[in-house]
Amino acid sequence: MLEWIRREAVERPKVIGVLILLTGGIFVLSMGWWGFSQSGSSGGDVVAKVDGVPIKAKDYSRDYLIMKDNYKRLLRGDLGAKILKDLNFPGLVLRNMIYRQLWIDEGKSLGITVSDKTVVNEIAKIPFFQVGTPPVFSKDAYITFLKETHQSARSFERSVRLDVLVQRAQLFVRASQTIGSLATLPGQPAPDLPSERSRIQNETVEAIQNQLESKAHIDIDQKVFKTLSRQLL
């Protein structure tokens, strides 16, 4: 399953601190940005399958470049090939995509839906599509973006809908966790309840994610994955 990715991407002591930083925001809206239509295609169309749902090579290449650009800006410096290899960055990207699909499936099983109105509102809030002072949504900016990234409105909006579904599935899990009054030993400060609640909720999300992974049937085409990784590094 994902053991070989986790072994390479997580269990290397020399990079564990950096990995914590990089993987802290796995489920941030990515929304299919920049749509690299066939970048890095190796001839194999599917990198992995999650319960039969394919993760396509073109989508993997796109997400890889998006994440690399995001972390480059976060760390304020370029991520050279050596750093990417040490982090097994390709493995991190694939792992995040697999987890995203697991949460999409979980959201659907919970009966969570995302309305067309919500999708429209989410897109309208993206700064990239806003112009003027005060900033307002620009249809022209949106259409230009779709043309430049070779995407249809339907495919982009579907990606937004799925990302919102992931967020809502995790929010559902987080909201199900509450904590009561915590006992405090004499002489010790009272616990920070919001911080403790956040810790418990985060641990719950991680635990549910591990359960979803253990129950899922995940197939990774290592030949396609390794070929793409070499091309993208």
Order of alpha helices (4+ residues) and beta strands (2+ residues): alpha-alpha-beta-beta-alpha-alpha-alpha-alpha-beta-beta-alpha-alpha-alpha-beta-alpha
